[in-house]
Amino acid sequence: MHAALIAAAAEGAEHARELPFPPVVFGIGAFVGLTAMLLITFAFRSVGTRH
């Protein structure tokens, strides 16, 4: 029973899906997205003091 489970797990590990882009692209995308959100938030910093 254990041998069958180990064989099934080994087979499943061989069929791993690959990422569509290199991991660096995901990091750069996250950095750009978070920087854009920071700039949008920074643009509204003085809205409350105008009124």
N, CA, C and O atoms as a GROMACS GRO file, in nm:
protein
  204
    1MET      N    1   0.083  -0.119   0.000
    1MET     CA    2   0.000   0.000   0.000
    1MET      C    3   0.087   0.126   0.000
    1MET      O    4   0.063   0.219  -0.076
    2HIS      N    5   0.189   0.127   0.086
    2HIS     CA    6   0.276   0.244   0.094
    2HIS      C    7   0.356   0.262  -0.034
    2HIS      O    8   0.379   0.375  -0.077
    3ALA      N    9   0.396   0.153  -0.095
    3ALA     CA   10   0.473   0.163  -0.219
    3ALA      C   11   0.388   0.225  -0.330
    3ALA      O   12   0.438   0.302  -0.412
    4ALA      N   13   0.260   0.192  -0.333
    4ALA     CA   14   0.172   0.248  -0.435
    4ALA      C   15   0.154   0.398  -0.412
    4ALA      O   16   0.151   0.475  -0.508
    5LEU      N   17   0.143   0.440  -0.288
    5LEU     CA   18   0.130   0.583  -0.258
    5LEU      C   19   0.256   0.660  -0.294
    5LEU      O   20   0.250   0.771  -0.348
    6ILE      N   21   0.370   0.600  -0.265
    6ILE     CA   22   0.496   0.665  -0.298
    6ILE      C   23   0.513   0.676  -0.449
    6ILE      O   24   0.560   0.778  -0.499
    7ALA      N   25   0.474   0.571  -0.522
    7ALA     CA   26   0.484   0.574  -0.668
    7ALA      C   27   0.389   0.679  -0.726
    7ALA      O   28   0.425   0.748  -0.822
    8ALA      N   29   0.270   0.690  -0.671
    8ALA     CA   30   0.173   0.790  -0.720
    8ALA      C   31   0.224   0.932  -0.692
    8ALA      O   32   0.207   1.021  -0.774
    9ALA      N   33   0.284   0.952  -0.577
    9ALA     CA   34   0.337   1.083  -0.542
    9ALA      C   35   0.455   1.119  -0.632
    9ALA      O   36   0.469   1.235  -0.672
   10ALA      N   37   0.537   1.022  -0.664
   10ALA     CA   38   0.651   1.048  -0.753
   10ALA      C   39   0.603   1.080  -0.894
   10ALA      O   40   0.662   1.165  -0.961
   11GLU      N   41   0.497   1.015  -0.938
   11GLU     CA   42   0.442   1.044  -1.071
   11GLU      C   43   0.383   1.184  -1.075
   11GLU      O   44   0.400   1.256  -1.173
   12GLY      N   45   0.315   1.222  -0.970
   12GLY     CA   46   0.254   1.354  -0.964
   12GLY      C   47   0.359   1.465  -0.962
   12GLY      O   48   0.335   1.573  -1.016
   13ALA      N   49   0.472   1.440  -0.902
   13ALA     CA   50   0.577   1.540  -0.894
   13ALA      C   51   0.640   1.564  -1.031
   13ALA      O   52   0.688   1.673  -1.058
   14GLU      N   53   0.639   1.464  -1.116
   14GLU     CA   54   0.700   1.479  -1.248
   14GLU      C   55   0.614   1.566  -1.340
   14GLU      O   56   0.667   1.626  -1.434
   15HIS      N   57   0.485   1.573  -1.315
   15HIS     CA   58   0.396   1.648  -1.402
   15HIS      C   59   0.365   1.786  -1.346
   15HIS      O   60   0.251   1.832  -1.355
   16ALA      N   61   0.463   1.850  -1.290
   16ALA     CA   62   0.442   1.983  -1.233
   16ALA      C   63   0.426   2.084  -1.345
   16ALA      O   64   0.489   2.074  -1.450
   17ARG      N   65   0.341   2.181  -1.321
   17ARG     CA   66   0.317   2.286  -1.422
   17ARG      C   67   0.427   2.391  -1.411
   17ARG      O   68   0.471   2.426  -1.301
   18GLU      N   69   0.470   2.440  -1.525
   18GLU     CA   70   0.571   2.543  -1.526
   18GLU      C   71   0.505   2.681  -1.530
   18GLU      O   72   0.392   2.695  -1.577
   19LEU      N   73   0.575   2.780  -1.480
   19LEU     CA   74   0.524   2.916  -1.481
   19LEU      C   75   0.526   2.971  -1.623
   19LEU      O   76   0.615   2.936  -1.701
   20PRO      N   77   0.430   3.057  -1.658
   20PRO     CA   78   0.429   3.111  -1.794
   20PRO      C   79   0.542   3.212  -1.818
   20PRO      O   80   0.580   3.235  -1.933
   21PHE      N   81   0.595   3.272  -1.711
   21PHE     CA   82   0.704   3.369  -1.721
   21PHE      C   83   0.810   3.330  -1.620
   21PHE      O   84   0.782   3.254  -1.527
   22PRO      N   85   0.932   3.381  -1.635
   22PRO     CA   86   1.033   3.358  -1.532
   22PRO      C   87   0.992   3.423  -1.400
   22PRO      O   88   0.917   3.521  -1.401
   23PRO      N   89   1.036   3.372  -1.288
   23PRO     CA   90   0.997   3.429  -1.157
   23PRO      C   91   1.033   3.576  -1.142
   23PRO      O   92   0.966   3.648  -1.068
   24VAL      N   93   1.138   3.622  -1.209
   24VAL     CA   94   1.178   3.762  -1.198
   24VAL      C   95   1.068   3.853  -1.252
   24VAL      O   96   1.048   3.962  -1.200
   25VAL      N   97   0.997   3.810  -1.356
   25VAL     CA   98   0.890   3.891  -1.415
   25VAL      C   99   0.778   3.912  -1.314
   25VAL      O  100   0.722   4.021  -1.306
   26PHE      N  101   0.746   3.810  -1.237
   26PHE     CA  102   0.642   3.825  -1.134
   26PHE      C  103   0.686   3.923  -1.026
   26PHE      O  104   0.606   4.003  -0.977
   27GLY      N  105   0.813   3.919  -0.989
   27GLY     CA  106   0.863   4.013  -0.889
   27GLY      C  107   0.860   4.156  -0.940
   27GLY      O  108   0.820   4.247  -0.867
   28ILE      N  109   0.902   4.176  -1.064
   28ILE     CA  110   0.899   4.311  -1.121
   28ILE      C  111   0.756   4.360  -1.135
   28ILE      O  112   0.727   4.477  -1.108
   29GLY      N  113   0.665   4.273  -1.176
   29GLY     CA  114   0.524   4.311  -1.188
   29GLY      C  115   0.464   4.351  -1.054
   29GLY      O  116   0.389   4.448  -1.046
   30ALA      N  117   0.498   4.276  -0.950
   30ALA     CA  118   0.448   4.309  -0.816
   30ALA      C  119   0.505   4.443  -0.770
   30ALA      O  120   0.433   4.524  -0.711
   31PHE      N  121   0.633   4.465  -0.796
   31PHE     CA  122   0.695   4.592  -0.757
   31PHE      C  123   0.630   4.710  -0.828
   31PHE      O  124   0.600   4.811  -0.766
   32VAL      N  125   0.608   4.696  -0.958
   32VAL     CA  126   0.546   4.803  -1.036
   32VAL      C  127   0.403   4.828  -0.989
   32VAL      O  128   0.361   4.943  -0.975
   33GLY      N  129   0.328   4.721  -0.964
   33GLY     CA  130   0.190   4.736  -0.918
   33GLY      C  131   0.181   4.803  -0.783
   33GLY      O  132   0.098   4.892  -0.762
   34LEU      N  133   0.265   4.762  -0.691
   34LEU     CA  134   0.263   4.822  -0.557
   34LEU      C  135   0.311   4.967  -0.560
   34LEU      O  136   0.260   5.050  -0.486
   35THR      N  137   0.408   4.997  -0.645
   35THR     CA  138   0.454   5.135  -0.659
   35THR      C  139   0.344   5.223  -0.718
   35THR      O  140   0.327   5.337  -0.675
   36ALA      N  141   0.270   5.171  -0.814
   36ALA     CA  142   0.158   5.246  -0.871
   36ALA      C  143   0.052   5.274  -0.765
   36ALA      O  144  -0.001   5.385  -0.758
   37MET      N  145   0.020   5.176  -0.684
   37MET     CA  146  -0.078   5.198  -0.576
   37MET      C  147  -0.026   5.299  -0.475
   37MET      O  148  -0.104   5.379  -0.422
   38LEU      N  149   0.104   5.297  -0.447
   38LEU     CA  150   0.162   5.395  -0.355
   38LEU      C  151   0.150   5.535  -0.411
   38LEU      O  152   0.115   5.628  -0.338
   39LEU      N  153   0.177   5.552  -0.540
   39LEU     CA  154   0.167   5.685  -0.600
   39LEU      C  155   0.023   5.735  -0.605
   39LEU      O  156  -0.002   5.854  -0.585
   40ILE      N  157  -0.071   5.646  -0.630
   40ILE     CA  158  -0.213   5.685  -0.630
   40ILE      C  159  -0.255   5.728  -0.490
   40ILE      O  160  -0.325   5.828  -0.474
   41THR      N  161  -0.212   5.655  -0.390
   41THR     CA  162  -0.244   5.691  -0.251
   41THR      C  163  -0.178   5.824  -0.215
   41THR      O  164  -0.238   5.907  -0.147
   42PHE      N  165  -0.056   5.844  -0.259
   42PHE     CA  166   0.018   5.967  -0.230
   42PHE      C  167  -0.048   6.087  -0.296
   42PHE      O  168  -0.041   6.198  -0.244
   43ALA      N  169  -0.112   6.067  -0.411
   43ALA     CA  170  -0.178   6.177  -0.482
   43ALA      C  171  -0.296   6.231  -0.403
   43ALA      O  172  -0.331   6.348  -0.420
   44PHE      N  173  -0.358   6.151  -0.319
   44PHE     CA  174  -0.477   6.194  -0.243
   44PHE      C  175  -0.443   6.234  -0.100
   44PHE      O  176  -0.534   6.240  -0.017
   45ARG      N  177  -0.318   6.261  -0.068
   45ARG     CA  178  -0.279   6.288   0.070
   45ARG      C  179  -0.334   6.417   0.125
   45ARG      O  180  -0.356   6.428   0.246
   46SER      N  181  -0.358   6.516   0.040
   46SER     CA  182  -0.403   6.646   0.091
   46SER      C  183  -0.549   6.675   0.064
   46SER      O  184  -0.592   6.789   0.082
   47VAL      N  185  -0.626   6.578   0.022
   47VAL     CA  186  -0.768   6.600  -0.009
   47VAL      C  187  -0.845   6.637   0.117
   47VAL      O  188  -0.934   6.722   0.111
   48GLY      N  189  -0.814   6.577   0.228
   48GLY     CA  190  -0.888   6.603   0.351
   48GLY      C  191  -0.860   6.740   0.410
   48GLY      O  192  -0.944   6.793   0.483
   49THR      N  193  -0.746   6.800   0.382
   49THR     CA  194  -0.711   6.930   0.439
   49THR      C  195  -0.762   7.047   0.355
   49THR      O  196  -0.754   7.161   0.400
   50ARG      N  197  -0.813   7.023   0.238
   50ARG     CA  198  -0.861   7.131   0.151
   50ARG      C  199  -0.993   7.189   0.201
   50ARG      O  200  -1.021   7.307   0.177
   51HIS      N  201  -1.072   7.113   0.268
   51HIS     CA  202  -1.207   7.158   0.305
   51HIS      C  203  -1.211   7.209   0.447
   51HIS      O  204  -1.316   7.251   0.495
   0.00000   0.00000   0.00000
